[in-house]
Amino acid sequence: MTEKLIPVSGVEVDSKTKCKHYRTSKDIIAIKFKCCNTYYPCHSCHEEVADHDPILWSPEEWNTKAILCGECHNELTILQYMNCQSVCPHCQSAFNPGCQTHYHLYFEG
């Protein structure tokens, strides 16, 4: 059976969702932007590629699958991502813990 990969938009995006702006071995998540229902590796990619301003996910929507692990390609809910301690609950790959400093760019609260 062939695995169907979820498309990720952005600038210089590789197969693990790393982009021009964030390329470390732990920069392997993409975030679905509520405004366009499209995955991007980061806020800078959305800013460069999308033709609109972002809309933040409200706390009432944090059970929505909106985080993509670039290693195993499983989707996580926003809450799963926020509570995973920077480790994918599906494949145990490490995520960049510094991404937490950008939550205000994606999530209300």
Backbone as a printed PyTorch tensor [residue, N CA C, xyz], in Angstrom:
tensor([[[  0.8470,  -1.1740,   0.0000],
         [  0.0000,   0.0000,   0.0000],
         [  0.8980,   1.2430,   0.0000]],

        [[  0.5860,   2.2120,  -0.8320],
         [  1.3660,   3.4330,  -0.9350],
         [  0.8700,   4.4490,   0.0810]],

        [[  1.8020,   5.0370,   0.8090],
         [  1.4670,   6.0500,   1.8010],
         [  1.1810,   7.3690,   1.0810]],

        [[  0.0430,   7.9860,   1.4090],
         [ -0.2990,   9.2670,   0.8250],
         [  0.2480,  10.3700,   1.7210]],

        [[  1.1740,  11.1600,   1.1880],
         [  1.7790,  12.2210,   1.9640],
         [  0.9070,  13.4740,   1.9190]],

        [[  0.8300,  14.1260,   3.0440],
         [  0.0820,  15.3720,   3.1480],
         [  0.9660,  16.4850,   2.5930]],

        [[  0.4570,  17.2800,   1.6640],
         [  1.2880,  18.3530,   1.0990],
         [  1.5950,  19.4480,   2.1170]],

        [[  2.8050,  19.9820,   2.0270],
         [  3.2600,  21.0680,   2.8870],
         [  3.7820,  22.1710,   1.9770]],

        [[  3.1840,  23.3550,   2.0990],
         [  3.6070,  24.5130,   1.3100],
         [  4.7090,  25.2550,   2.0430]],

        [[  5.4440,  26.0650,   1.3280],
         [  6.4880,  26.8490,   1.9700],
         [  7.6440,  27.1140,   1.0300]],

        [[  8.7730,  27.5030,   1.6220],
         [  9.9580,  27.8700,   0.8640],
         [ 11.0530,  26.8320,   1.1240]],

        [[ 11.4650,  26.1360,   0.0570],
         [ 12.5180,  25.1200,   0.1390],
         [ 12.1820,  24.0380,   1.1740]],

        [[ 10.9670,  23.4930,   1.0970],
         [ 10.5000,  22.4740,   2.0350],
         [ 11.0290,  21.1130,   1.5950]],

        [[ 11.6310,  20.3900,   2.5510],
         [ 12.1170,  19.0450,   2.2260],
         [ 11.1030,  17.9880,   2.6660]],

        [[ 11.4460,  16.7380,   2.5040],
         [ 10.5190,  15.6340,   2.7940],
         [ 10.1920,  15.4830,   4.2770]],

        [[ 10.9660,  16.1390,   5.1440],
         [ 10.7110,  16.0680,   6.5880],
         [ 10.1420,  17.3780,   7.1280]],

        [[  9.6860,  18.2360,   6.2480],
         [  9.0450,  19.5280,   6.5390],
         [ 10.0110,  20.6060,   7.0180]],

        [[ 11.3060,  20.3800,   6.8990],
         [ 12.2570,  21.4580,   7.1780],
         [ 12.1610,  22.4620,   6.0240]],

        [[ 12.4430,  23.7300,   6.3230],
         [ 12.2890,  24.7630,   5.3020],
         [ 13.5170,  25.6710,   5.2650]],

        [[ 13.4460,  26.6810,   4.4390],
         [ 14.5230,  27.6660,   4.3060],
         [ 14.8320,  28.3330,   5.6490]],

        [[ 13.8180,  28.5260,   6.4780],
         [ 13.9660,  29.2960,   7.7160],
         [ 14.4240,  28.4500,   8.9030]],

        [[ 14.0010,  27.1940,   8.9430],
         [ 14.3020,  26.2890,  10.0660],
         [ 14.7220,  24.9480,   9.5000]],

        [[ 16.0200,  24.5910,   9.6720],
         [ 16.5640,  23.4030,   9.0080],
         [ 17.3150,  22.4520,   9.9390]],

        [[ 17.1580,  22.5800,  11.2580],
         [ 17.8880,  21.6510,  12.1190],
         [ 17.2210,  20.2810,  12.0600]],

        [[ 17.8870,  19.2840,  12.5900],
         [ 17.3360,  17.9230,  12.5720],
         [ 16.0540,  17.8100,  13.3830]],

        [[ 15.7780,  18.7870,  14.2540],
         [ 14.5560,  18.7580,  15.0660],
         [ 13.4330,  19.6270,  14.5000]],

        [[ 13.6830,  20.3120,  13.4070],
         [ 12.6590,  21.1570,  12.7910],
         [ 11.8160,  20.3300,  11.8190]],

        [[ 11.0990,  19.3670,  12.3930],
         [ 10.3800,  18.3980,  11.5620],
         [  8.8820,  18.4000,  11.8400]],

        [[  8.3180,  19.5650,  12.0840],
         [  6.8670,  19.6390,  12.1570],
         [  6.3820,  20.6900,  11.1730]],

        [[  5.1550,  20.5210,  10.7400],
         [  4.4600,  21.5380,   9.9570],
         [  3.1540,  21.8240,  10.6890]],

        [[  2.6850,  23.0520,  10.5460],
         [  1.4780,  23.4910,  11.2260],
         [  0.4290,  23.8470,  10.1830]],

        [[ -0.7730,  23.2990,  10.3670],
         [ -1.8760,  23.6520,   9.4810],
         [ -2.3940,  25.0270,   9.8990]],

        [[ -2.3980,  25.9490,   8.9830],
         [ -2.9090,  27.2810,   9.2690],
         [ -4.4240,  27.2750,   9.0980]],

        [[ -5.1000,  27.7520,  10.1130],
         [ -6.5600,  27.7660,  10.1340],
         [ -7.1250,  28.5770,   8.9720]],

        [[ -6.4810,  29.6690,   8.6420],
         [ -6.9790,  30.5870,   7.6290],
         [ -7.1060,  29.9530,   6.2470]],

        [[ -6.2380,  29.0160,   5.9180],
         [ -6.2300,  28.4430,   4.5700],
         [ -6.2400,  26.9160,   4.5550]],

        [[ -6.3020,  26.3060,   5.7560],
         [ -6.3550,  24.8480,   5.8540],
         [ -5.1720,  24.2020,   5.1310]],

        [[ -4.0050,  24.8500,   5.2270],
         [ -2.8050,  24.4050,   4.5310],
         [ -1.6630,  24.2730,   5.5280]],

        [[ -0.8920,  23.1970,   5.3770],
         [  0.2840,  23.0070,   6.2240],
         [  1.4600,  23.8380,   5.7060]],

        [[  2.1450,  24.4880,   6.6600],
         [  3.3930,  25.2080,   6.4010],
         [  4.3860,  24.8100,   7.4860]],

        [[  5.6970,  24.7870,   7.1770],
         [  6.6900,  24.4780,   8.1980],
         [  6.7930,  25.5540,   9.2780]],

        [[  6.4830,  26.8100,   8.9080],
         [  6.6600,  27.8940,   9.8810],
         [  5.8690,  29.1220,   9.4750]],

        [[  5.8230,  30.0670,  10.3830],
         [  5.1170,  31.3290,  10.1470],
         [  5.7630,  32.1340,   9.0290]],

        [[  7.0810,  32.0620,   8.8910],
         [  7.7650,  32.8100,   7.8380],
         [  7.4160,  32.2680,   6.4560]],

        [[  7.2830,  30.9500,   6.3370],
         [  6.8650,  30.3600,   5.0550],
         [  5.4630,  30.8450,   4.6860]],

        [[  4.5490,  30.8300,   5.6700],
         [  3.1900,  31.3100,   5.4030],
         [  3.2330,  32.7670,   4.9570]],

        [[  4.0230,  33.5620,   5.6300],
         [  4.1250,  34.9820,   5.2940],
         [  4.6420,  35.1850,   3.8680]],

        [[  5.6060,  34.3680,   3.4590],
         [  6.1910,  34.5210,   2.1230],
         [  5.3140,  33.9750,   1.0050]],

        [[  4.5480,  32.9090,   1.2880],
         [  3.8340,  32.2060,   0.2280],
         [  2.3480,  32.5620,   0.1600]],

        [[  1.7010,  32.6990,   1.3030],
         [  0.2540,  32.9490,   1.3220],
         [ -0.0390,  34.4140,   0.9950]],

        [[ -1.2150,  34.6550,   0.4670],
         [ -1.6080,  36.0170,   0.1000],
         [ -2.6000,  36.6150,   1.1020]],

        [[ -2.4970,  36.1840,   2.3590],
         [ -3.4250,  36.6400,   3.3950],
         [ -2.7520,  36.5620,   4.7590]],

        [[ -3.3600,  37.2060,   5.7310],
         [ -2.8660,  37.1620,   7.1050],
         [ -3.2930,  35.8620,   7.7740]],

        [[ -2.5110,  35.3710,   8.7170],
         [ -2.8860,  34.1460,   9.4300],
         [ -4.0460,  34.3970,  10.4010]],

        [[ -4.7830,  33.3300,  10.6710],
         [ -5.8230,  33.3200,  11.7060],
         [ -5.3900,  32.2920,  12.7360]],

        [[ -5.4230,  32.6670,  14.0160],
         [ -4.9620,  31.7840,  15.0860],
         [ -6.0330,  30.7680,  15.4670]],

        [[ -5.5660,  29.5900,  15.8940],
         [ -6.4600,  28.5550,  16.4140],
         [ -6.8900,  28.9490,  17.8320]],

        [[ -8.1780,  28.9170,  18.1100],
         [ -8.6790,  29.2370,  19.4480],
         [ -8.5520,  28.0070,  20.3440]],

        [[ -8.5140,  28.2050,  21.6600],
         [ -8.4190,  27.0490,  22.5810],
         [ -9.5380,  26.0260,  22.3730]],

        [[-10.6980,  26.4670,  21.9410],
         [-11.8110,  25.5400,  21.6870],
         [-11.5270,  24.6080,  20.5050]],

        [[-10.5430,  24.9550,  19.6990],
         [-10.2080,  24.1720,  18.4990],
         [ -8.9540,  23.3230,  18.6740]],

        [[ -8.3990,  23.2900,  19.8590],
         [ -7.1330,  22.6110,  20.0720],
         [ -7.2170,  21.0860,  19.9920]],

        [[ -8.4040,  20.5320,  19.7870],
         [ -8.5230,  19.0950,  19.5290],
         [ -8.4840,  18.8000,  18.0290]],

        [[ -8.2510,  19.8130,  17.2360],
         [ -8.1470,  19.6710,  15.7840],
         [ -6.7690,  19.1350,  15.4120]],

        [[ -6.7340,  18.2030,  14.4770],
         [ -5.4500,  17.7330,  13.9620],
         [ -4.8740,  18.8330,  13.0850]],

        [[ -3.7980,  19.4530,  13.5610],
         [ -3.2190,  20.5840,  12.8490],
         [ -1.7000,  20.6120,  12.9190]],

        [[ -1.0810,  19.5270,  13.3730],
         [  0.3800,  19.4230,  13.4430],
         [  0.7860,  18.1470,  12.7070]],

        [[  1.7530,  18.2640,  11.8350],
         [  2.2260,  17.1260,  11.0510],
         [  3.6690,  16.8180,  11.4260]],

        [[  3.9180,  15.5730,  11.8230],
         [  5.2900,  15.1380,  12.0860],
         [  5.9600,  14.8620,  10.7410]],

        [[  7.0660,  15.5230,  10.4940],
         [  7.7810,  15.3420,   9.2410],
         [  8.5210,  14.0220,   9.1350]],

        [[  8.6900,  13.3370,  10.2560],
         [  9.3740,  12.0390,  10.2410],
         [  8.4140,  10.9070,   9.8810]],

        [[  7.3120,  10.7900,  10.6130],
         [  6.3820,   9.6680,  10.3930],
         [  5.1140,  10.0740,   9.6430]],

        [[  4.9170,  11.3730,   9.4370],
         [  3.7870,  11.9280,   8.6920],
         [  2.4370,  11.6960,   9.3590]],

        [[  2.4490,  11.4360,  10.6530],
         [  1.2030,  11.3690,  11.4070],
         [  0.7920,  12.7730,  11.8160]],

        [[ -0.5240,  12.9660,  11.8740],
         [ -1.0530,  14.2490,  12.3270],
         [ -1.3530,  14.1750,  13.8190]],

        [[ -1.0680,  15.2670,  14.5010],
         [ -1.3550,  15.3990,  15.9270],
         [ -2.3660,  16.5200,  16.1120]],

        [[ -3.1670,  16.4010,  17.1720],
         [ -3.9940,  17.5430,  17.5240],
         [ -3.0770,  18.6110,  18.1260]],

        [[ -3.5810,  19.8040,  18.1890],
         [ -2.7980,  20.8890,  18.7870],
         [ -2.4760,  20.5510,  20.2380]],

        [[ -3.4460,  20.0170,  20.9750],
         [ -3.2010,  19.6370,  22.3720],
         [ -2.1660,  18.5310,  22.4920]],

        [[ -2.2340,  17.5370,  21.6320],
         [ -1.2200,  16.4710,  21.6600],
         [  0.1650,  17.0740,  21.4680]],

        [[  0.2640,  17.9870,  20.5230],
         [  1.5520,  18.6260,  20.2470],
         [  2.0230,  19.4360,  21.4460]],

        [[  1.1370,  20.2170,  22.0160],
         [  1.5230,  21.0560,  23.1640],
         [  1.9280,  20.2290,  24.3800]],

        [[  1.4010,  19.0220,  24.4810],
         [  1.6570,  18.1730,  25.6480],
         [  2.6690,  17.0590,  25.3990]],

        [[  3.2850,  17.0230,  24.2250],
         [  4.1620,  15.8830,  23.8810],
         [  5.6010,  16.0450,  24.3610]],

        [[  5.9240,  17.1480,  25.0010],
         [  7.2750,  17.4030,  25.5030],
         [  8.3260,  17.2960,  24.4010]],

        [[  7.9540,  17.8130,  23.2180],
         [  8.8530,  17.8990,  22.0550],
         [  9.3170,  16.5410,  21.5350]],

        [[  8.4420,  15.5300,  21.6780],
         [  8.7200,  14.1970,  21.1350],
         [  7.4440,  13.6810,  20.4730]],

        [[  7.5370,  13.2310,  19.2340],
         [  6.3620,  12.7090,  18.5340],
         [  5.8070,  11.5000,  19.2810]],

        [[  4.5220,  11.5120,  19.6100],
         [  3.9430,  10.3710,  20.3170],
         [  3.8140,   9.1270,  19.4380]],

        [[  3.9700,   9.2680,  18.1210],
         [  3.8560,   8.1300,  17.2070],
         [  5.2010,   7.4620,  16.9260]],

        [[  6.2410,   8.2730,  16.6640],
         [  7.5320,   7.6930,  16.2490],
         [  8.6940,   8.0490,  17.1800]],

        [[  8.4290,   8.8390,  18.2040],
         [  9.4140,   9.2720,  19.1960],
         [ 10.5400,  10.1440,  18.6290]],

        [[ 10.3290,  10.7360,  17.4600],
         [ 11.3110,  11.6920,  16.9300],
         [ 11.2660,  12.9650,  17.7560]],

        [[ 12.4180,  13.5760,  17.9140],
         [ 12.5150,  14.8180,  18.6920],
         [ 12.0970,  16.0080,  17.8420]],

        [[ 11.2710,  16.8750,  18.4440],
         [ 10.8840,  18.1400,  17.8400],
         [ 11.7030,  19.2560,  18.4790]],

        [[ 11.8180,  20.3600,  17.7980],
         [ 12.5520,  21.5100,  18.3200],
         [ 11.7670,  22.1380,  19.4750]],

        [[ 12.2830,  22.0820,  20.7010],
         [ 11.5650,  22.6760,  21.8270],
         [ 11.4520,  24.1930,  21.7280]],

        [[ 12.3060,  24.8140,  20.9200],
         [ 12.2380,  26.2530,  20.7280],
         [ 10.9770,  26.7090,  20.0150]],

        [[ 10.2910,  25.7880,  19.3520],
         [  9.0450,  26.1470,  18.6650],
         [  7.9880,  26.6680,  19.6380]],

        [[  8.1020,  26.2900,  20.8910],
         [  7.1400,  26.7580,  21.8880],
         [  7.1310,  28.2760,  21.9910]],

        [[  8.2370,  28.9140,  21.7010],
         [  8.2890,  30.3770,  21.7810],
         [  7.4840,  31.0440,  20.6650]],

        [[  7.0350,  30.2560,  19.6960],
         [  6.2460,  30.7810,  18.5800],
         [  4.7620,  30.4300,  18.6890]],

        [[  4.3390,  29.7870,  19.7580],
         [  2.9370,  29.4080,  19.8890],
         [  2.0050,  30.5890,  19.6510]],

        [[  2.3800,  31.7780,  20.1280],
         [  1.5170,  32.9550,  19.9900],
         [  1.2820,  33.3360,  18.5130]],

        [[  2.0820,  32.8010,  17.6040],
         [  1.9030,  33.0820,  16.1850],
         [  0.8840,  32.1460,  15.5330]],

        [[  0.5350,  31.0680,  16.2440],
         [ -0.3590,  30.0570,  15.6900],
         [ -1.6240,  29.8400,  16.5230]],

        [[ -1.4720,  29.9730,  17.8400],
         [ -2.5320,  29.5810,  18.7720],
         [ -2.9110,  30.7370,  19.6880]],

        [[ -4.2150,  30.9520,  19.8670],
         [ -4.6720,  31.9310,  20.8600],
         [ -4.4160,  31.3820,  22.2500]],

        [[ -4.3630,  32.2750,  23.1960],
         [ -4.3150,  31.7810,  24.5620],
         [ -3.2090,  32.2920,  25.3460]]])
